Amino acid sequence: MADTILDVRISDSSHGVIGINILLAGSNGVSVVLAGGDNAACEEFSALLPQGPHPVAGSRRAPAAGRRRVRRRV
């Protein structure tokens, strides 16, 4: 487990991938205009940019339903 990142903290706050990317973009003067992901990613996005663009959560289908769609090539 020595090569595993367990937590990323910036200014005493823990951040996931979305938060790291938003903060990195902002520190370089880049506006964030689009975000997508699961519900957790969207919640993290909204917490960091409450006045910003609204994130879009991916499909809420159950994993089994997704597997069936892939098998049918839908």
C-alpha positions in Angstrom: 0.0 0.0 0.0 3.0 2.3 0.0 2.3 3.4 -3.6 -1.4 4.2 -3.0 -2.7 7.8 -2.5 -5.3 7.7 0.3 -6.1 11.3 0.6 -5.4 14.7 -1.0 -5.7 17.7 1.2 -5.5 21.3 0.0 -5.9 24.1 2.5 -6.9 21.5 5.2 -9.8 20.2 3.0 -9.9 16.7 1.5 -10.5 16.7 -2.3 -11.3 14.1 -4.9 -10.3 14.3 -8.6 -13.0 16.9 -9.4 -11.8 19.2 -6.6 -8.2 18.8 -7.5 -8.9 19.7 -11.2 -11.2 22.7 -10.3 -8.5 24.1 -7.9 -5.7 23.5 -10.4 -7.7 25.1 -13.3 -8.6 28.1 -11.1 -5.0 28.6 -9.9 -4.0 28.9 -13.6 -6.8 31.3 -14.5 -8.9 28.7 -16.4 -12.6 28.7 -16.1 -14.5 25.5 -15.5 -17.4 25.2 -17.9 -18.4 21.5 -17.8 -18.4 18.7 -15.3 -19.9 15.3 -15.4 -19.7 12.1 -13.3 -21.5 10.2 -10.7 -23.6 11.8 -7.9 -20.5 12.1 -5.6 -18.5 13.9 -8.2 -21.4 16.3 -8.9 -21.8 17.0 -5.2 -18.1 17.8 -4.9 -18.3 20.1 -7.9 -21.3 22.0 -6.5 -19.7 22.4 -3.1 -16.6 24.1 -4.7 -18.5 26.1 -7.3 -22.0 26.8 -5.9 -22.6 29.7 -8.4 -20.9 28.0 -11.3 -22.1 25.7 -14.1 -24.4 22.9 -13.0 -22.8 19.4 -13.2 -24.5 16.5 -14.9 -24.7 13.1 -13.3 -24.3 10.1 -15.4 -26.8 7.3 -15.9 -28.6 6.2 -12.8 -29.2 2.7 -14.3 -28.3 -0.3 -12.2 -25.0 -2.0 -13.2 -26.9 -5.1 -14.4 -29.0 -3.0 -16.7 -25.8 -1.4 -18.1 -24.2 -4.8 -18.7 -27.4 -5.9 -20.6 -27.2 -2.8 -22.8 -23.6 -3.5 -23.6 -24.3 -7.1 -24.5 -27.1 -5.9 -26.9 -24.8 -3.2 -28.2 -27.3 -0.5 -27.4 
